[in-house]
């Protein structure tokens, strides 16, 4: 599931086939049938992220501020001045492990993707999603029963969630987070991204998103060329 996530990311960025429509078609299959999520939902969130990375209220990936976490120096100081405190932020480096990586996919994404598809009437995406769940339950129900199949699905999402959050946050959250200052596009991308050491394992584990700077500057480039 994690590797299918990096694969759908490639198709979503139109970086596999030379024709855009081929990328769109296969993207729907990979994220819809292999992962059970709507392509339209991913496009809606991810394109906003690339347009304004780490810009509060414009990048969906930093929407967890300030409800769960205090992100970035500027926003954290602002919270302190306003004396707003939703959580014990001085301990956020400890509770991050509990409510961050483990919870995002199984507790939030799992229900929100259905809400998104129905609310926006993305019936084709919904059909692709249902095909994933039909295939999954037809495969495992005879082997594990209802409780076992549901347990397996929850376990997979739990492990995937930890994997996904660590990879996607390690190369953005350490960087500058602020309101949109209308800085030029190039500088906006650079101040919000950092790379992680290159190795065969890191390339595989992160779907080459350890080259986050290159990815944000050249989002349609095939990932195996980032190192060049």
PyMOL commands that set and color helices and strands:
alter all, ss='L'
color gray80, all
select helices_A, chain A and resi 2-12+20-34+39-51+60-62+73-82+89-99+104-119+123-170+185-191+200-206+212-217+223-225
alter helices_A, ss='H'
color red, helices_A
deselect
rebuild
show_as cartoon
